[in-house]
Amino acid sequence: MKFFNDMLTGKDNLTYDAARVVGVLGAFAYIVFWCVQVAFARHFAPPEADAYGKGLSMVLLAMAGACTIKRSTEPEPSRGRDGQAK
């Protein structure tokens, strides 16, 4: 569970990052929709595989771009007395 928490939160590991949450949900939905399409059509040709790869890469690229754009607005991790991040 810590892996998912770290994946969806910002620098401080406390605040959920909207760009990451929406990006992960979008990628998950994209994968599920393609799985359902393949299950019903029972066909997955090379052009469809190419389109799937390009589409998923665009979803992930958009998520990376959103995270990069808002990097400067993320809250900084809090520091303890010894200067280490909590």
N, C-alpha and C positions, 0 to 999 in steps of 0.2 A: 504494500500500500504506500510505503514511503516513496517508491519509485514514481508512482502516479502523482503524488503530492509534489515532489520535486519537479516533475515534468510540467505541471500546470501552474506553478507559482513563479513569482518574479525573483529578483536578486535576494530579497530578504527571506524567502521560503515561507512566508506567512500570508502574503497577499496574492490571491488568485489573479492571474493575468488574463484579461478578456481575450486578447489576441491569441494566446496559446490555447485557451479553452475552446474558442470557436474554431481554431485551426485543427485541433485534434478531433473535435466532433465532426468537422467537415470531412476530414480524411477518413474517419471511421465510417461515416455515412456513404461516402463515395465507394469504399470497399464493399460495404454491405449491399448497396444497390447493384454493383456489378456482379456480385455473387448471386443475388436473386435473379438477375437477368440471365446469367449463364445456367442457373438451375432450371428456369422455365424454358429457355430456348434450347438447352442441351447442345449448344454449339458455341465454340469460341475459336474463330479463325485468326490467322496472323494479323490481318488489318485491324481486327478488334483488339487484339493484344497491344498493338502499337498505339491505338487510340486510348486504351486504358492507361498505358504507361505515360503518355503525354499529358493526359488529364490529371492523373494523380500527381505528376511532377509539378503541374501548374498550381494545384491546391497547396502542396507543400511549399512551393516557392512563394506563394502569396502569404502563407503563414510566417515564413522566415522574414519576408519584407516588412510585414506588420510589426513583428517583434523588434526588428532593427530600427524602424522609424520611431518607436516609442521607448527605446532603450534609455534615453536620457530622463524620462519622466518616472521611471521606476523608483520606489523607495529603497534607500540604502539599508543594508543589514545593520541592526543595532549592535553596539560594541559593549562588552563587559568591562570591568575594571582593569583587566589585564590586557585590553586592547584586542582580544580575540573575538571573532563573530560568535554570537550566541547560537 
